[in-house]
Amino acid sequence: MNNDTLDIYNQSDLLKQSWIQKSATQEVIKCFKKANIPFRFVGGCVRDSLLKKPIKDIDLCTPAEPSTIIKLFRDNNFGVYETGLAHGTVTVVIEHQPYEITTLRYDKKTDGRHATVEFTNNWRADAARRDFTFNALSLDTEGKIYDYFQGYPDLIKGVVRFIGNPLDRILEDHLRILRLFRFQAYYGKQPIPDTVLTLVKKHAKLVAVLSGERIREEFFKIILTPSTTSILKHMVDTEVIQQFIPAAIIFEKMQALVSLEQHDSLQEHITGNPIRRLAILFDNIDINSINQLGQRLKLSNQQKRELKEYLNYPQTIGYDTFSIRQLLYDFGAERLVNFFLLQCASDISRQRANTVEAIKRIKALYDINSRWVKPVFPINGNDLIKHGIPHGPEIGVLLNKIHNWWRKNDFNPNYQSCLEYLKEIQQ
């Protein structure tokens, strides 16, 4: 690679895309231009624009130091948050859209987890500190793409390639091992070279020193991709996943789940859920391993509860109308959809059902839920007291019997019917 190379591509059509035309982005551009401060768009908004993918985050770089950026946008009455001053990053929020603005920098010192940076006005130096070639692309407001490391052709070809020596990049920041797999999942069309996979396997234990938060963020992005199964196989083969997953994983169930979630007839209903996909990886995982996983990935208390629930959902799910209504009553639609997806994926992987049958089951759930109003048990303890049942534990016992009978009759018995059943069970 020739480090003196700079390719500039005219991509003025990108300026017509909605993310750059939106009023908030135009306000950012206006502020920079009014102050005569150079800047470019960088990162995901550039690479995804080139591929005509949806834009999520909008990041910018500038030679101006953070203090200048803070003053510029505060003087223009925009919300400014000092989110990463040690690394030269501030976040400007306009119309509820965050813009991360980072001063050009280079790494003065790295230890695999953190970097000490120095600010610079050298665009190439800033680009050179990035991990993969297409992450070093930058875009100005004339529609010019600046490419220092042949990242544009790599992006179009689907080649995920480290800038410079892969080992140097990994030793600088061990998270780049996980980022390799994440970007391969999203953008890779060509296989990761065997030499790189061998290198990753040799240094897989470096992942173990990373914080749980950083691992979780990257891993959740990986398992939410359509190609997650093939990427997970690479992560197992290179012994990367073993650094933070305490149990054997099941590829077949994950592939079945992905197929269901991505099916055209279900996509409008089902949103990505990293905890659901995390749960499908395991078979018969013990509680100690679940707790260990939650601690290693720094899951929130809510995420831990959700994971345990998905790993211990009712194993005897019925798919007929009566059973679905019973389950809706117990769990609600959102939780039950997750149970259905997990069970159907498990059945498909074990050849107990095919995809067509599984989709019919899930559609039946949505159809019943669209007409479902959770019934209210029509009788309570006061009603029993009014009919001669004395205060005490007997009330609870009788109510439980009536409730079970009411449920077995598909929630149909009314108040009077429940009282008549009370008389029956007292005889």
C-alpha positions as CSV (number, residue, x, y, z in Angstrom):
1,M,0.0,0.0,0.0
2,N,1.3,3.4,-1.0
3,N,0.8,5.8,2.0
4,D,1.2,8.8,-0.2
5,T,-1.9,7.9,-2.2
6,L,-5.1,9.9,-1.9
7,D,-8.0,9.0,-4.1
8,I,-10.8,11.5,-4.4
9,Y,-14.2,10.4,-5.8
10,N,-16.9,12.8,-6.9
11,Q,-20.1,11.5,-5.3
12,S,-22.2,14.6,-5.4
13,D,-25.4,12.5,-5.6
14,L,-24.8,11.6,-1.9
15,L,-25.7,15.3,-1.1
16,K,-29.2,14.6,-2.2
17,Q,-29.8,11.8,0.4
18,S,-32.3,12.6,3.1
19,W,-29.8,12.4,6.1
20,I,-27.7,15.3,4.7
21,Q,-30.7,17.2,3.4
22,K,-32.6,17.2,6.7
23,S,-32.7,20.5,8.4
24,A,-30.7,19.5,11.4
25,T,-27.7,18.5,9.3
26,Q,-28.0,21.6,7.2
27,E,-27.8,23.6,10.5
28,V,-24.6,21.9,11.4
29,I,-23.1,22.6,8.0
30,K,-24.3,26.2,8.2
31,C,-22.5,26.7,11.6
32,F,-19.2,25.3,10.3
33,K,-19.3,27.3,7.2
34,K,-20.3,30.6,8.9
35,A,-17.2,30.1,11.2
36,N,-15.0,29.1,8.3
37,I,-14.1,25.9,10.0
38,P,-13.3,22.9,7.8
39,F,-15.0,19.6,8.5
40,R,-16.0,16.3,6.9
41,F,-18.5,13.6,7.5
42,V,-16.9,10.3,8.5
43,G,-17.8,6.7,9.6
44,G,-21.0,4.9,9.1
45,C,-22.9,7.7,7.4
46,V,-20.3,7.8,4.6
47,R,-20.0,4.1,4.0
48,D,-23.8,3.4,4.3
49,S,-24.6,6.4,2.0
50,L,-22.3,4.9,-0.6
51,L,-24.1,1.6,-0.3
52,K,-27.5,3.3,-0.1
53,K,-28.2,1.8,3.3
54,P,-30.2,3.5,6.0
55,I,-28.2,6.1,8.0
56,K,-28.3,5.8,11.8
57,D,-25.4,7.8,13.3
58,I,-24.0,11.0,11.8
59,D,-20.3,11.7,12.8
60,L,-18.0,14.5,11.7
61,C,-14.3,15.3,12.0
62,T,-12.6,18.7,12.1
63,P,-9.2,20.2,12.8
64,A,-10.9,22.6,15.3
65,E,-10.3,21.6,18.9
66,P,-13.2,20.7,21.2
67,S,-13.3,24.1,23.0
68,T,-13.8,25.8,19.6
69,I,-16.7,23.4,18.7
70,I,-18.3,23.8,22.1
71,K,-18.3,27.6,21.8
72,L,-19.4,27.5,18.2
73,F,-22.6,25.5,18.8
74,R,-23.4,26.9,22.2
75,D,-23.2,30.4,20.7
76,N,-25.8,29.2,18.2
77,N,-28.1,27.9,21.0
78,F,-27.7,24.2,20.3
79,G,-27.4,21.5,22.9
80,V,-23.7,20.5,23.4
81,Y,-22.6,17.6,25.5
82,E,-19.0,16.9,26.4
83,T,-19.2,13.2,25.8
84,G,-15.6,12.3,25.1
85,L,-13.3,15.3,25.6
86,A,-10.3,13.1,26.4
87,H,-10.6,11.8,22.8
88,G,-11.7,15.1,21.3
89,T,-15.4,14.3,20.9
90,V,-18.4,16.4,21.7
91,T,-22.0,15.7,20.8
92,V,-24.2,18.4,19.4
93,V,-28.0,17.7,19.4
94,I,-30.2,19.5,16.9
95,E,-33.9,18.6,16.5
96,H,-33.3,15.4,18.6
97,Q,-30.6,14.2,16.2
98,P,-27.1,13.8,17.8
99,Y,-24.0,14.7,15.9
100,E,-20.7,13.4,17.2
101,I,-18.0,15.9,16.3
102,T,-14.4,14.8,16.8
103,T,-11.1,16.7,16.5
104,L,-8.6,15.2,14.1
105,R,-6.2,13.1,16.2
106,Y,-3.5,10.5,16.2
107,D,-2.7,7.9,18.8
108,K,0.2,8.9,21.0
109,K,0.0,5.8,23.2
110,T,-2.1,2.6,23.2
111,D,-2.4,-0.3,25.5
112,G,-5.1,-2.4,23.8
113,R,-7.9,-1.0,25.7
114,H,-7.4,2.8,25.8
115,A,-5.6,5.3,23.7
116,T,-3.9,8.6,24.6
117,V,-4.4,11.0,21.7
118,E,-2.9,14.2,20.4
119,F,-4.9,16.6,18.3
120,T,-3.7,17.3,14.7
121,N,-4.8,19.2,11.6
122,N,-3.6,16.3,9.4
123,W,-6.5,14.4,7.8
124,R,-4.3,11.5,6.7
125,A,-3.0,11.0,10.2
126,D,-6.5,10.8,11.6
127,A,-7.5,8.4,8.8
128,A,-4.5,6.2,9.5
129,R,-5.5,5.6,13.1
130,R,-8.8,3.9,12.1
131,D,-9.2,0.2,11.8
132,F,-10.5,-0.8,8.4
133,T,-9.9,0.9,5.1
134,F,-13.6,1.9,4.4
135,N,-13.8,3.4,7.9
136,A,-11.2,5.9,6.9
137,L,-13.4,7.4,4.1
138,S,-14.5,11.0,4.6
139,L,-17.1,13.2,2.7
140,D,-17.2,17.0,2.3
141,T,-20.1,19.2,1.4
142,E,-19.1,19.3,-2.3
143,G,-19.7,15.5,-2.5
144,K,-16.0,14.6,-2.6
145,I,-15.0,11.3,-1.0
146,Y,-11.5,11.3,0.4
147,D,-9.9,7.8,0.3
148,Y,-6.4,7.4,1.7
149,F,-6.2,3.6,1.8
150,Q,-8.3,2.3,-1.1
151,G,-11.3,1.9,1.2
152,Y,-13.9,2.8,-1.5
153,P,-13.1,-0.1,-3.8
154,D,-12.9,-2.4,-0.7
155,L,-16.4,-1.2,0.4
156,I,-17.9,-1.8,-3.1
157,K,-16.3,-5.3,-3.3
158,G,-17.2,-6.2,0.2
159,V,-13.6,-6.6,1.4
160,V,-13.0,-6.0,5.2
161,R,-9.4,-5.1,5.3
162,F,-7.2,-3.7,8.1
163,I,-5.3,-0.5,7.5
164,G,-1.7,-1.4,7.5
165,N,-0.5,-4.4,9.5
166,P,-3.4,-6.3,11.1
167,L,-1.4,-7.2,14.1
168,D,-0.5,-3.6,14.8
169,R,-4.2,-2.6,14.6
170,I,-5.2,-5.5,17.0
171,L,-2.5,-4.7,19.5
172,E,-3.5,-1.0,19.5
173,D,-7.1,-1.9,20.3
174,H,-8.1,-5.4,21.1
175,L,-11.8,-4.6,20.4
176,R,-10.8,-4.6,16.7
177,I,-11.0,-8.4,16.8
178,L,-14.7,-8.2,17.5
179,R,-15.1,-5.3,15.1
180,L,-13.5,-7.4,12.3
181,F,-16.4,-9.9,12.7
182,R,-19.0,-7.2,13.1
183,F,-18.0,-5.4,9.9
184,Q,-17.7,-8.7,8.1
185,A,-21.2,-9.5,9.1
186,Y,-22.6,-6.2,7.8
187,Y,-20.4,-5.5,4.8
188,G,-18.3,-8.6,3.9
189,K,-18.8,-10.2,0.5
190,Q,-15.4,-11.7,0.3
191,P,-14.1,-14.2,2.9
192,I,-11.8,-13.1,5.7
193,P,-8.3,-14.2,4.6
194,D,-7.0,-17.3,6.4
195,T,-3.9,-15.4,7.4
196,V,-6.1,-12.9,9.3
197,L,-8.2,-15.6,11.0
198,T,-5.0,-17.4,12.0
199,L,-3.7,-14.2,13.5
200,V,-7.0,-13.6,15.4
201,K,-6.9,-17.1,16.8
202,K,-3.3,-16.6,18.0
203,H,-4.4,-13.4,19.9
204,A,-8.0,-14.4,20.8
205,K,-7.2,-14.1,24.5
206,L,-6.7,-10.4,24.2
207,V,-10.5,-10.1,24.0
208,A,-10.7,-11.4,27.6
209,V,-9.2,-8.1,29.0
210,L,-11.9,-5.9,27.4
211,S,-14.7,-4.5,29.5
212,G,-18.0,-6.3,29.4
213,E,-19.7,-3.2,28.1
214,R,-17.5,-3.0,25.0
215,I,-17.8,-6.7,24.3
216,R,-21.6,-6.6,24.7
217,E,-22.0,-3.6,22.4
218,E,-20.1,-5.3,19.6
219,F,-21.4,-8.8,20.1
220,F,-25.0,-7.7,20.1
221,K,-24.5,-5.9,16.8
222,I,-23.0,-9.2,15.4
223,I,-25.8,-11.4,16.6
224,L,-28.5,-9.1,15.1
225,T,-27.1,-9.4,11.6
226,P,-28.7,-11.8,9.0
227,S,-25.3,-13.5,8.5
228,T,-24.7,-14.1,12.2
229,T,-24.5,-17.9,12.0
230,S,-21.5,-17.9,9.6
231,I,-19.8,-15.2,11.7
232,L,-20.4,-17.1,14.9
233,K,-18.7,-20.1,13.4
234,H,-15.6,-18.0,12.6
235,M,-15.7,-16.7,16.2
236,V,-15.8,-20.2,17.6
237,D,-13.1,-21.5,15.2
238,T,-10.8,-18.7,16.2
239,E,-11.6,-19.2,19.9
240,V,-12.8,-15.6,20.3
241,I,-16.3,-16.3,21.5
242,Q,-15.0,-18.7,24.2
243,Q,-13.4,-15.6,25.9
244,F,-16.8,-14.4,27.0
245,I,-19.4,-17.1,26.4
246,P,-19.3,-19.8,29.1
247,A,-21.2,-22.6,27.3
248,A,-21.4,-24.4,23.9
249,I,-23.6,-22.6,21.3
250,I,-26.1,-24.2,18.9
251,F,-25.8,-22.9,15.4
252,E,-28.8,-24.7,13.9
253,K,-31.3,-23.0,16.3
254,M,-29.8,-19.5,15.5
255,Q,-30.1,-20.1,11.8
256,A,-33.7,-21.2,12.1
257,L,-34.5,-18.1,14.2
258,V,-32.9,-15.8,11.8
259,S,-34.9,-17.4,8.9
260,L,-38.1,-16.8,10.8
261,E,-37.3,-13.2,11.8
262,Q,-36.3,-12.4,8.2
263,H,-39.3,-14.0,6.5
264,D,-41.1,-11.5,4.3
265,S,-44.5,-12.3,6.0
266,L,-43.2,-11.6,9.5
267,Q,-40.7,-8.8,9.2
268,E,-43.3,-6.1,9.7
269,H,-44.2,-7.6,13.1
270,I,-40.9,-8.7,14.5
271,T,-38.2,-6.3,15.7
272,G,-34.6,-7.2,16.4
273,N,-34.0,-8.4,20.0
274,P,-30.4,-9.2,21.0
275,I,-31.4,-11.0,24.2
276,R,-33.8,-13.3,22.2
277,R,-30.9,-14.2,19.9
278,L,-28.5,-14.6,22.8
279,A,-30.9,-17.1,24.4
280,I,-31.3,-19.2,21.2
281,L,-27.6,-19.9,21.2
282,F,-27.8,-22.3,24.1
283,D,-29.2,-25.7,25.0
284,N,-29.6,-26.8,28.7
285,I,-27.4,-24.0,30.0
286,D,-27.2,-24.1,33.8
287,I,-28.0,-21.2,36.1
288,N,-24.4,-20.6,37.1
289,S,-23.4,-20.2,33.4
290,I,-26.4,-17.8,32.9
291,N,-25.3,-15.7,35.8
292,Q,-21.7,-15.8,34.6
293,L,-22.7,-14.7,31.2
294,G,-24.8,-11.8,32.6
295,Q,-21.9,-10.6,34.6
296,R,-19.4,-10.9,31.8
297,L,-21.5,-9.0,29.4
298,K,-22.6,-6.5,32.0
299,L,-26.2,-7.1,31.3
300,S,-28.7,-4.9,33.0
301,N,-31.1,-6.4,35.6
302,Q,-33.9,-6.2,33.0
303,Q,-31.8,-8.0,30.4
304,K,-30.8,-10.7,32.9
305,R,-34.5,-11.3,33.8
306,E,-35.4,-11.4,30.1
307,L,-32.6,-13.9,29.3
308,K,-33.6,-16.2,32.1
309,E,-37.2,-16.0,31.0
310,Y,-36.3,-16.9,27.4
311,L,-34.1,-19.8,28.6
312,N,-36.9,-21.2,30.8
313,Y,-40.1,-20.4,28.8
314,P,-42.9,-23.0,28.9
315,Q,-41.6,-26.0,26.9
316,T,-45.1,-27.4,26.2
317,I,-46.5,-24.5,24.1
318,G,-49.8,-25.3,22.4
319,Y,-50.6,-23.7,19.1
320,D,-54.4,-24.2,19.0
321,T,-56.7,-21.2,19.6
322,F,-57.6,-22.3,23.1
323,S,-53.9,-22.7,24.2
324,I,-52.9,-19.4,22.6
325,R,-55.6,-17.5,24.5
326,Q,-54.4,-19.2,27.8
327,L,-50.8,-18.2,27.1
328,L,-51.8,-14.7,26.1
329,Y,-53.6,-14.4,29.5
330,D,-50.5,-15.5,31.3
331,F,-47.7,-13.7,29.4
332,G,-49.1,-11.1,27.1
333,A,-48.4,-10.8,23.4
334,E,-44.9,-9.4,23.4
335,R,-43.5,-12.1,25.6
336,L,-45.5,-14.8,23.9
337,V,-44.2,-13.9,20.5
338,N,-40.7,-14.4,21.8
339,F,-41.6,-17.8,23.2
340,F,-43.2,-18.8,19.9
341,L,-40.1,-17.7,18.0
342,L,-37.8,-19.6,20.3
343,Q,-39.9,-22.8,20.3
344,C,-40.5,-22.7,16.5
345,A,-36.8,-22.2,15.9
346,S,-36.0,-25.1,18.2
347,D,-38.6,-27.3,16.5
348,I,-37.2,-26.5,13.0
349,S,-33.6,-27.2,14.1
350,R,-34.7,-30.6,15.4
351,Q,-36.9,-31.3,12.3
352,R,-40.1,-31.3,14.4
353,A,-41.6,-28.6,12.2
354,N,-40.8,-26.9,9.0
355,T,-40.6,-23.2,8.3
356,V,-44.1,-23.1,6.7
357,E,-45.7,-24.7,9.8
358,A,-43.8,-22.4,12.1
359,I,-44.9,-19.2,10.2
360,K,-48.5,-20.4,10.4
361,R,-48.2,-20.8,14.2
362,I,-46.8,-17.3,14.6
363,K,-49.4,-15.7,12.2
364,A,-52.2,-17.5,14.2
365,L,-50.8,-15.8,17.4
366,Y,-50.9,-12.4,15.7
367,D,-54.4,-13.0,14.4
368,I,-55.8,-14.0,17.8
369,N,-54.0,-11.2,19.5
370,S,-55.5,-8.6,17.1
371,R,-58.9,-9.6,18.5
372,W,-57.8,-10.3,22.1
373,V,-58.9,-8.3,25.1
374,K,-57.6,-9.8,28.3
375,P,-60.6,-11.1,30.3
376,V,-61.1,-10.0,33.9
377,F,-61.9,-12.7,36.4
378,P,-65.5,-11.8,37.4
379,I,-65.4,-12.7,41.1
380,N,-63.3,-11.8,44.1
381,G,-62.9,-12.5,47.8
382,N,-65.6,-10.0,48.8
383,D,-68.1,-11.8,46.6
384,L,-67.4,-15.0,48.4
385,I,-67.7,-13.3,51.9
386,K,-71.1,-11.9,50.8
387,H,-72.2,-15.5,50.0
388,G,-71.3,-16.9,53.4
389,I,-67.7,-17.8,53.2
390,P,-65.9,-16.7,56.4
391,H,-62.7,-14.7,56.4
392,G,-59.6,-16.9,56.3
393,P,-57.5,-19.1,54.0
394,E,-60.5,-21.0,52.6
395,I,-61.4,-17.9,50.5
396,G,-58.0,-18.2,48.7
397,V,-58.5,-21.9,48.1
398,L,-62.0,-21.5,46.7
399,L,-61.0,-18.5,44.5
400,N,-58.1,-20.5,43.1
401,K,-60.5,-23.5,42.2
402,I,-63.0,-21.1,40.6
403,H,-60.3,-19.3,38.7
404,N,-58.9,-22.6,37.3
405,W,-62.4,-23.7,36.3
406,W,-63.0,-20.3,34.6
407,R,-59.8,-20.6,32.7
408,K,-60.5,-24.2,31.6
409,N,-63.8,-22.9,30.2
410,D,-62.0,-20.4,28.0
411,F,-62.8,-17.4,30.3
412,N,-66.5,-17.6,29.3
413,P,-68.3,-18.1,32.7
414,N,-69.7,-14.9,34.0
415,Y,-70.3,-13.7,37.6
416,Q,-73.4,-15.8,38.1
417,S,-71.9,-18.9,36.6
418,C,-68.9,-18.6,39.0
419,L,-71.3,-18.3,42.0
420,E,-73.1,-21.5,40.8
421,Y,-69.8,-23.3,40.5
422,L,-68.9,-22.1,44.0
423,K,-72.0,-23.9,45.3
424,E,-71.0,-27.1,43.4
425,I,-67.5,-27.3,45.0
426,Q,-68.9,-26.6,48.5
427,Q,-71.2,-29.6,48.3
